[in-house]
Amino acid sequence: MVVGLLRTYHSQGTNGEIWIRGEFVCYAIELPWLDNVRNNSCIPEGIYVLTKRYSKKFKWHVLVKDVYGRSDILFHPANDARIELRGCIAPVSQISGIGRGVQSVAAFNKLRDIVYASIDRGDEVLLEVLKKRE
């Protein structure tokens, strides 16, 4: 299964749309593109493997594996990229501004459930990050 993240870049943050099998799942917020600088930038466009991960802070979430020059890139809930993200991706139900959204927990749970169900069936789950065509 491929999770598509279609991005729109802005100087203060990155907004995106998450699609699976041609169906819209939710929106996403991220930090702006700052040449992949750790803790300050969204990750580079490309294709990555997604896996399950557990931590005390985020409980069960989704890990983006093998991001060049980065580690611990996650999908996890957040509503303001500048305040709550350090390079991760936050699913949101609606975009409320550049790098900002609302109802992140609901959007994250929806995405996580789809990704986990596919992994549990034995499928490889890939994230494809692309710039949105306008």
N, C-alpha and C positions, 0 to 999 in steps of 0.2 A: 504494500500500500504506500502511496505517496501523499504526504501532507504538503500542499503548496502554500507558501507564504509569499504573497505579492505585496511588495513594499512601495510606499511613496515617501521619498526622503525630504526632510526639511532641516534647516540649520539647528533647530532646537529639539528635534526628535524625529522618530520614524513611525509612521502609521502603516498598518498592513491589513490584509484580508487573508484569512485561512480558508482554504478550499480542499476538499477530499472527494475524489471521484466526480469532479464536476459540480459538487454541491457546496455552497457557502456554509461554513461552520460558525465562524465568529470573526471578530476583528482582532488585531494585535497592536500593541505599542512596544516601542523599543527606544533606546538611546539613539542619538544621531550617528551617522557614519563619520567616524573620525579615524580613518585608516587603521582600524582594528586595534586601537589602543586599549589595553586591558583595563577593565572597570569603567571606561569612558565612552566606548563605542559599541554599536551593534556589530554582529559578526559579519564576515564577508558573505556575499552571495555564493551559492554552491549547493552541493548535495551532501547531506549528513545522515547518519544512522541515528534513530531515536530508540531509547531503551527506558525501562522502568528504573526508578531510583527512589530511595527512601532517605530522609534526613529528619532529625528532630525538629528543625525549623519549619520545613515545608511539608512534612509527612510524605505521602506517596505523590510523586511528581514525574516529570519527563526530562530525561537527560539528552542533550544534543552531543553526540560523540565526535571526537577527533576534529575539533575546530582548530585550525592552524593558529599557533601562538596563544591559545586560550585553554582554560580548563573550567570545569563546573559550569558550563552554559546550560541553563535550565529553561523549561517552560514552567512558570509558577504565577500565582495571582499577584497582581499589582495594578494600581489605578493611575499612578504617576511615574513615568519612566525616570525622570530626573531625580526623584526622591527615593524610589523603591528598587530600581534596577541597577545592576553593575555589569551589564552586558547580556543579561538574560532576555527572554521573550515573555511578555505577559498577554495572554488572551483576555479580551474584554468584550462585553456585550454590545457596547456602543462607543464610538469615538466621541470625546467631549472637547478635544483640542489637540494640538500637536504634542504627541507623546503622552497623551492623557486619555483615559477612558473610564467607563463605569461598569459596575457589576462584573468584576473580574473573576470572582470565585465561581459564579455560575458558568461563565464561558470556559474557564479552566477545567471545571469538572466535566463539562460536555466533551471537550477535546480529549482530556485524559481518558475518559471512558471509551471513546472510539479507538484511541491508540492502544490502550491496554487490551481491549477485546481482540484487536488484530494480532498483537504480540502473543496473547494467550492461545490463539489459533495456530501459532507457529509461523506467522507471516513476518517477513522483514518489513520494518516501517522506516521509510526515508522521509527526510525533510528537504524540500527543494525551495531555496530562497532565491527569488527573482525580483527585479525591478518591475513594477506594474506598468504596462503599456497604457499610454493615455490616448 
